[in-house]
Amino acid sequence: AGMVFTLVAAVPKAGEVWEEMGTVLNGAVAVRVLILALLGASGQLFIYYTIREFGGVVFAWIMTARKLMSVVVSILWFGHGLSWTKAGCIGLVFGVMISQTMRKKKTA
């Protein structure tokens, strides 16, 4: 229902809405949308499991490492530059996370 409302609100002509709905409900597109929805839901389950079993700090480390790998792949694969500002920000994020982890270990 939300998708239909969005399409109706976004497209000024009603005829175009039905054309777009036909495209979305096409077999190949519908299968891809379903797969995307299932992968998104399973990703949420992995997030909840990780936080429940290992805690928020480990999850934060995993997500930060994932983002760092994304930046490294972007730099190497696509040839994007790494400025001193970017390198400093990456170092700052990991420095803060390391200090938080060390502080929690001292209090435990």
C-alpha positions in Angstrom: 0.0 0.0 0.0 2.9 2.4 0.8 4.5 1.8 -2.6 1.2 2.6 -4.4 0.7 5.8 -2.3 4.3 6.9 -3.1 3.8 6.2 -6.8 0.5 8.1 -6.9 2.0 11.0 -5.0 5.2 11.1 -7.1 3.8 10.8 -10.6 1.4 13.5 -11.7 -0.4 11.5 -14.4 -2.5 8.5 -13.3 -1.8 6.6 -16.5 1.9 6.6 -15.8 1.3 5.1 -12.3 -0.3 2.0 -13.9 2.5 1.7 -16.4 5.1 1.8 -13.6 3.1 -0.7 -11.5 3.2 -3.1 -14.5 7.0 -2.7 -14.6 7.3 -3.4 -10.8 5.0 -6.4 -10.9 6.9 -7.9 -13.9 8.2 -11.3 -12.9 11.9 -10.5 -13.2 11.6 -7.2 -11.3 9.4 -8.7 -8.6 11.8 -11.6 -8.0 14.7 -9.1 -7.6 12.7 -7.0 -5.2 11.8 -10.1 -3.2 15.4 -11.2 -3.0 16.5 -7.7 -1.9 13.8 -7.8 0.8 14.9 -11.3 2.0 18.6 -10.2 2.1 17.7 -7.1 4.0 15.7 -9.0 6.6 18.4 -11.6 7.0 21.0 -8.8 7.5 18.9 -7.5 10.3 18.8 -10.9 11.9 22.6 -11.1 11.8 22.8 -7.6 13.4 20.5 -8.6 16.2 22.3 -11.9 16.7 25.7 -10.2 16.8 24.6 -7.6 19.3 22.9 -10.2 21.5 25.9 -12.6 21.5 28.9 -10.3 21.5 27.6 -6.9 22.5 27.5 -3.5 21.0 31.2 -2.8 21.0 32.0 -5.8 18.9 29.2 -4.8 16.5 30.6 -1.3 16.3 34.0 -2.7 15.5 32.5 -5.0 12.8 30.6 -2.1 11.2 33.6 0.2 11.3 35.9 -2.4 9.8 33.3 -2.9 7.1 33.3 0.8 6.3 37.1 0.9 6.4 37.3 -2.0 3.9 34.8 -0.1 1.7 37.0 2.9 1.7 40.1 0.8 0.9 38.4 -1.0 -1.9 37.2 2.4 -3.3 40.7 3.8 -3.2 42.3 0.7 -4.8 39.6 -0.5 -7.2 38.3 2.9 -8.4 41.5 4.9 -8.0 40.0 7.4 -5.6 42.5 9.5 -3.8 43.3 9.4 -0.1 43.9 12.9 1.3 45.6 13.6 4.6 42.1 14.7 5.9 40.6 11.3 5.0 43.5 9.4 6.5 43.3 11.5 9.7 39.6 10.9 10.0 40.0 7.2 9.6 42.8 7.2 12.2 40.6 9.3 14.6 37.7 6.9 14.4 39.9 3.9 15.1 41.6 5.8 17.9 38.4 6.6 19.6 37.1 3.0 19.3 40.4 1.6 20.7 40.3 4.1 23.6 36.6 3.1 24.4 37.5 -0.6 24.3 40.5 -0.1 26.5 38.4 2.0 29.0 35.7 -0.7 29.1 38.3 -3.4 29.7 39.8 -1.5 32.7 36.4 -1.1 34.3 35.4 -4.7 33.8 
